[in-house]
Amino acid sequence: MKRFSLIAVCLIFTAIFTASAFGQAPAASNIKIVVINTAAFDTKEGITKYTNAMNALEREFAPAQTELQTLATRYQNLGNEIQNLQKNAGNSAVPINTSTLQAKGEEFKTLELQLKRKQEDGKVKFESRQTAVMGPVLRDIGKAMDDFAKQKGYDLILDATKLEGAGLILAVVPVKVDVTKEFITFYNARPAGTATATTPK
């Protein structure tokens, strides 16, 4: 199953600014700007707590996803069967049972409604659980990013994933600007903290 095929998880990190003791922004020439690729959080070398929470959410919804896939396959196969029966309707050599065709048509409509309802219900449940499971982790990552910026003296941290997706990155020097690996190491080395995923009910 593709990760979170029911709904995409979106990471939103606010740009972090560090003001001077007088509450004024540093001079433009002194501003330290770096980027972090948040897409790297959910990788083998990424943030352990984030990946574990994502995997737990996937496992929780695996049965629902399997059920949807099974229904979708039945729906598609029945649709193909009905089409074949309709094609043969005009062929006198292959008599067609109209009552059978009608019954399959009704079953097809019932499956369509059932599939749509389960998809909608699954989306609502997924969004609720996503908030409960991923919310604490994302807040903890946000707090760690703030601590990381202060410790390293960065005035602004931008999400490279969002910038690239919006076409706002034209050129970058990864060695000097991209601190993704450094932040992941920083975060994974932190104490467990308070970010815990909610256990499925």
C-alpha positions in Angstrom: 0.0 0.0 0.0 1.3 3.5 -0.8 1.9 5.4 2.4 -1.3 7.1 3.4 -3.2 6.6 0.2 -6.4 7.6 1.9 -5.1 11.2 2.4 -1.7 12.8 2.1 0.0 13.9 5.2 1.2 17.5 5.0 4.1 18.9 7.1 3.8 22.6 7.8 6.7 24.2 9.5 6.7 27.9 10.3 9.8 29.9 9.5 11.9 30.4 12.6 13.2 33.8 13.3 15.6 34.7 16.1 15.3 38.4 17.3 18.1 40.3 19.0 17.9 41.3 22.6 16.3 44.6 21.6 13.6 42.8 19.6 14.9 43.9 16.2 15.8 41.6 13.3 19.5 41.3 12.5 21.0 43.2 9.6 20.4 41.5 6.2 24.1 40.8 5.7 24.2 38.9 9.0 21.1 36.8 8.6 21.8 33.0 8.6 19.3 31.2 6.4 19.3 27.4 6.0 16.9 24.8 4.5 15.7 21.5 5.8 14.1 18.9 3.6 11.2 17.6 5.6 10.5 14.8 3.1 13.7 13.2 4.4 12.1 12.7 7.8 10.2 9.7 6.6 13.1 7.7 5.3 15.3 4.9 6.6 17.9 7.5 7.7 15.2 9.9 8.8 13.5 10.8 12.1 12.8 7.6 14.0 9.9 8.9 16.0 8.2 10.3 12.9 8.7 7.1 10.9 7.5 4.9 13.7 4.3 7.0 14.0 3.7 6.8 10.3 4.2 3.0 10.3 1.8 2.6 13.2 -0.9 4.6 11.4 -0.4 2.5 8.3 -0.7 -0.7 10.2 -3.8 0.5 11.9 -5.5 1.3 8.6 -4.2 -1.7 6.7 -7.3 -3.8 7.2 -9.6 -1.0 6.0 -7.3 -0.4 3.0 -7.4 -4.1 2.1 -11.2 -4.1 2.4 -11.5 -1.2 0.1 -9.2 -2.8 -2.4 -11.2 -6.0 -2.3 -14.5 -4.1 -2.9 -12.9 -2.2 -5.7 -11.8 -5.4 -7.4 -15.3 -6.9 -7.1 -16.8 -3.7 -8.4 -14.5 -3.7 -11.4 -14.9 -7.4 -12.2 -18.7 -7.2 -12.0 -18.7 -4.1 -14.3 -16.7 -6.1 -16.8 -19.0 -9.0 -16.5 -22.1 -6.8 -17.1 -20.4 -5.2 -20.2 -19.7 -8.7 -21.7 -23.3 -9.8 -21.1 -24.6 -6.6 -22.8 -22.3 -7.1 -25.8 -23.6 -10.7 -26.2 -27.3 -9.5 -25.9 -27.6 -9.0 -29.6 -26.0 -12.4 -30.5 -28.8 -14.9 -31.0 -26.2 -17.8 -30.6 -25.6 -16.7 -27.0 -29.0 -16.2 -25.3 -29.0 -13.8 -22.4 -31.0 -14.1 -19.2 -32.5 -10.7 -18.6 -33.3 -11.4 -15.0 -29.6 -12.3 -14.4 -28.5 -9.1 -16.1 -30.9 -7.1 -14.0 -29.7 -8.7 -10.8 -26.1 -8.1 -11.6 -26.9 -4.5 -12.4 -28.5 -4.0 -9.0 -25.6 -5.7 -7.3 -23.3 -3.3 -9.2 -25.2 -0.3 -7.9 -25.1 -1.6 -4.4 -21.4 -2.2 -4.5 -20.8 1.3 -5.9 -22.7 2.9 -3.0 -21.0 0.6 -0.5 -17.5 1.4 -1.9 -18.3 5.2 -1.9 -19.6 5.1 1.7 -16.6 3.1 3.0 -14.2 5.5 1.3 -15.8 8.5 2.9 -16.0 6.9 6.3 -12.4 5.8 6.0 -11.2 9.3 5.1 -13.0 10.8 8.1 -11.6 8.2 10.5 -8.1 8.5 9.0 -8.0 12.3 9.4 -9.1 11.9 13.0 -6.4 9.3 13.8 -3.8 11.2 11.8 -4.3 14.2 14.0 -4.1 12.1 17.2 -1.1 10.0 16.1 1.0 12.5 14.1 0.0 15.8 15.9 2.2 15.3 19.0 5.1 14.2 16.9 4.9 17.2 14.5 4.6 19.6 17.5 7.7 18.0 19.1 9.6 18.3 15.8 8.6 21.9 15.5 9.9 22.6 19.1 13.1 20.8 18.3 13.6 22.8 15.2 13.2 26.0 17.2 15.8 24.7 19.7 18.1 23.7 16.8 17.9 27.1 15.2 18.8 28.9 18.5 21.6 26.5 19.2 23.1 26.9 15.8 22.5 30.6 15.5 20.2 30.3 12.5 17.8 33.2 11.9 15.6 31.5 9.3 14.9 27.9 8.5 13.0 27.1 5.3 11.3 23.9 4.2 13.2 22.9 1.0 10.4 20.4 0.1 7.8 23.2 0.0 10.1 25.7 -1.8 11.0 23.1 -4.5 7.3 22.1 -4.9 6.4 25.8 -5.4 9.3 26.3 -7.9 10.9 28.9 -5.6 14.4 27.2 -5.5 16.5 28.2 -8.5 19.9 27.4 -7.1 21.3 26.2 -3.8 24.7 25.1 -2.4 23.7 22.0 -0.3 26.9 21.9 1.7 26.4 25.4 3.1 22.6 25.6 3.2 21.0 22.2 3.6 21.2 21.1 7.2 18.7 18.3 7.0 21.0 15.5 8.1 22.4 17.7 10.9 18.8 18.3 12.2 17.8 14.7 12.0 20.9 13.7 14.0 20.1 16.4 16.5 16.5 15.3 16.9 17.1 11.6 17.1 19.6 12.2 19.9 17.1 14.1 22.0 15.3 12.5 24.9 11.9 10.8 24.2 10.1 13.9 25.3 6.3 14.2 25.4 5.5 13.3 21.8 3.7 9.9 22.0 1.3 8.4 19.4 -2.2 7.7 20.6 -2.9 4.0 20.9 -5.6 2.8 18.5 -8.9 2.0 20.2 
